Amino acid sequence: MRNQARVVVIGGGIAGCSTLYHLTQEGWSDVMLIERDELTSGTTWHSAAQVTNFGMTQTMVGLKSHSIALYKELRDDPDYPVGYNYADGGIRLANTQAQMDGYRHFASMAAGMGVEFEVIDAAECARRHPLISTDNLLGGLWDPHDGHIDPAQLCQALARRARLAGAEVNRHTPVTGLTQHPDHSWTVHTAKGDVRAEIVVNAGGYRCNEIGAMMGVQHPVASMEHQYFLTEDIAAIAEAGHRMPLLRCPISDYYCRQEKGGLLLGFYEQDCRPWGMDGIDPNFSNDLCPDDLDRITDVLEGAFARMPALMETGIRTVVNGPITYTIDGAPLVGPVPGKRNAFCIVGLRAGLGEGGGHGWLLAQQIVHGEAQYDTWIIDPRRFTGHATVELTSLKAIEDYQNEFRFHFPHEHRPAGRPMKTTPLTAVLAAEGAEFGTVNGWERVDYIRPSPDFTETLGFRFNEVQAVVADEVRAVATGVGLTEVSGFNRIELTGADVHAFLDRMTCGAVPRRPGRVGLCYLLNQLGCLKGEATIANIPPSHRGGARVWYGSAAASEFHDMDWLRAHLRPGEDVTLQSLTNAQTILVLAGPKARAVLSAAARGDWSREAFPWLSVRETHVGIAPATVLGVSFSGELAYEIHVPNESLHAAYLALRRAGEAHGLRLFGSRAVESMRMEKGFLHWKADIVTEFDPFETGLDRFVRPEKGDFIGKTALLERRARGSSRRLVTLAIETDEAAAHPGASVREGGRIMGTVTSADRGHRTGLNLAYAFVDPACSVEGTSLTVDILGQPVAARIIPAGPYDPDHARMRG
């Protein structure tokens, strides 16, 4: 075993083998894999190993497409062919119109990645899979690429190719410890000696937290027992004359695929069980959990009803093994939060089907700093301090129980809630607030008009539209109040703060005390990394001059890691997170100034406190920091209050607002209003695949200023020309909004993809943002957008159709 390597990958399942192989494909050969036992001795060896192209985001479809292409190549390798049943086809069943609407949307989204799905009716489902009944069935989604692969052969083939490219694989080599050095390199301690590594990768499967503990972190990964069995031969399969398609059934919570002359059936029972919560036996390797078929009786009955032939066959083998889950079901692939030169590829519940793509995207991040797709959907930093294993186990149970039931728009499932609250959460609940979650925080979605009001979830406009329209009307004509919990807030102090921020951002950094500005951060490739509100707070009795960096709630770990990684030795800058110490109250509407003036001493006139100002004050008796900024397009104030004083500030504003008809509103109203203003969301419209020119943020770029991160690459990108342009679309339907990922077409040809969409209640427009081909990005261009499976007419309009001169925001 070598005693040093550029990268050490810990874990020899599909995650580790794929990462090792793809690192060599990116040109790094000084890489090593260390496995405590044999390759594939964890979850990989007992995987059902289904390989589908289905995903609920374009990134997931893209990485699955890469997996399929790679697996086909390995299947056809004459020197080491891998057993891969490709293109048996697969059906995801549905028995509600809302599920069918979702399948139509996912088919449109996949088409933008060059993947063709087909939405079929119940009769066609039965024709393609002759073992199923059409009782209580509307139809399904057909994936022609669906299949399954031999897990052990796949991992051995990847390891073999990596070795041929110069990588080293060490089996039967337990890792006993990890030590990080001041230069951020690592020593990997093993039972066979130490290895010095520049970078370490945790690919530890269900033992990922044993490895995480060695570096002082805990990953939000929990394991669930999962059972499947193999049947005896079924005569109808032989009689069909073709291989059975794979089947995934949200109606009865099971899946099946052909295995020789019988079937492999897997179950997602409601009486499911976490595994390994109190530790894992060190000798558990190439091992299984005890069978427990009594747990799956209810699911099995549903499977019998859907596939009567099952009642005429026997069970040949039962498998019950652990599979890993995260809080939202997607894996953790990318940088380890709070650590340098540490990455992870863990929580891969569908590891065999997706692992080729996950390793591919991780290797790109390690070698190049970014992947070719925006990988936020799988980024480990999307979860922050609330992401305990205890919470993860509750969400894993919930996800397991709903394995094939996708999330609908605006659906926030109840397990593990409430996790993060403020002093106002219960107060707002008593006022009728319906909550969603953002980075674990409970955040007001809308105010229910009556205690028994419920929302019909789906992809069409529903009864909440009228509620949101009323909230928007109240804000636009009077004044509204809402809480924005979890907003990311970093305080920067030190003599070099402005020079540091100038280097970190591509535009002008506000320097004058008491002023606020919006800035954008780029990565080394010249593409958008972050968006931040920069506020220069003058010195006062609360402290010296300081800068507040504010960004999306979900960016809490992401932005702190990015800023810390770029501090230079000796640079006089101190970063302190205030995210969990303060909360924002947003006061918005043409009467907002009157309400604030009644609640806080001082002159709040337009002349004394113009747009983009910041001031420390008291709201009632509560200390507060007020920013004159707006995400709604109306005159608005962000009132930042320490959590211990939040209730006092809220009461003061409510009392001051009584004379002005103040109303509560929620984030759904904010979403509608920001669409009308042309304001963008981080990781919806602001992604690492595009630069600020492509995203329509030209006014925030100052190429003439000194050096900043990504400047050279940005200017090179601008010289080459845009690959896409972000445009605003007005869509001609009142039935539904577009949804992120929907395809935008011209003459039937896909020309772009929707990023955000909503109805604008002040303009009466059904709006969407989309990245489209520059050739069809001119205002006035007629296009179509796929909505509920149909092309709907749309036209490109100027961005920000509501109050384009910003007169209302300026008051």
BELHU-V663180 format. One record per helix or strand of 3 or more residues. SS is the DSSP state (alpha for helix, beta for strand). FROM is the first residue (numbers start at 1). LEN is the number of residues. If there is no record, write none. Layout:
SS;FROM;LEN
SS;FROM;LEN
This chain:
beta;4;7
alpha;14;12
beta;31;4
alpha;44;3
alpha;58;18
beta;90;5
alpha;97;15
beta;117;5
alpha;122;7
beta;139;5
beta;147;3
alpha;151;14
beta;168;3
beta;175;6
beta;186;5
beta;193;10
alpha;205;10
beta;222;10
alpha;235;6
beta;246;4
beta;254;6
beta;262;6
alpha;293;14
alpha;308;5
beta;315;11
beta;332;4
beta;342;5
alpha;351;18
alpha;376;3
alpha;380;3
alpha;389;13
alpha;425;6
beta;433;6
beta;441;7
alpha;464;14
beta;480;5
beta;488;6
alpha;497;8
beta;515;8
beta;528;10
beta;546;6
alpha;553;13
beta;574;4
beta;582;7
alpha;592;8
beta;613;7
beta;622;6
beta;636;7
alpha;643;18
alpha;667;11
alpha;698;3
alpha;711;10
beta;725;7
beta;743;4
beta;749;12
beta;765;8
alpha;774;3
beta;782;6
beta;790;8
alpha;807;4
